[in-house]
Amino acid sequence: MLNIVLTLFQSFFLKVSRSEASHRMILLNNSHKLLALYKSLARSIPESLKVYGSVYHINHGNPFNMEVLVDSWPEYQMVIIRPQKQEMTDDMDSYTNVYHMFSKEPQKSQEVLKNCEIINWKQRFQIQGLQESLGEGIRAAAFSKSVKVEHSTAVLLVTEDILKLNASNESKFGSCAETGHPDDDFESETPNFKYAQLAVSYSGLVNDNWKRGRNERSLRFIKRCIQDLPAACMLGPEGVPVSWVTMDPSCEVGMAYSMEKYRRTGNMARVMVRYMKYLRQKNIPFYLSVREENEYSRRFVQQLGFFEASCEWHQWICYPQNLVPF
């Protein structure tokens, strides 16, 4: 009788151990494996773009101190990008506490998220991905942790070349300060305006005009984006930016803005054309998202060669019930 009980106990323990092991994520920190992952993710574009862009920056200096986790290797089903632990010290900083996620089987994401320790459910954070089907698993896992979820969507816009990315043609990417921007053909035609790298000293200006910003945490995030990632602007007659654009740690182009006085003058189009040319010269992948109701911006970027992707942009902002959203 005792032997039977021991056998049943061992069998149960083994099943539990295997279940826990199946949800244990693997940290990829080997440069060869990260490059192999990058090339593999290219085959799942556009759904993998958030993760693909994040891995690009990780492979080129990792300025935001991100890390890559997979459910298995070399064959994988799920990839999660998150900041390293030392970055996530502010429980309310959802600009820093960001997870980028891609899954080949998004319907199975719930068990991974519930049973692994990848997500810090005690913080306010956001998950970004380009697969609507991730949402069910995220909401179910959040419910089990007594965490509230706010979901928002946007139109994902890409260029034709992003769908033809070939990781084997990748060139090394240095900081903007090291590589500089190409000469500006537009400058000689209109001497009062100058295309330039956006200086970090203008972070406050960008923050004041970013709808998702206008607080101290967003200001810190913007400073890092401008300092460590490609950012461009058009300097006006007073030598101050009148139009600008930046990039985030997942290679998404954003925060684009023109001062009211200089709207519909072509400045933003000129900035974007030069900026996109620079990114292509450096083989830096890029894409952007626009709210569905923002028809003017959608038409504008479509004129620049962007078109709507086959999937949407998704954001899930999560916070424990004891943390009040802001």
Disulfide bonds with the S-S distance in Angstrom:
none
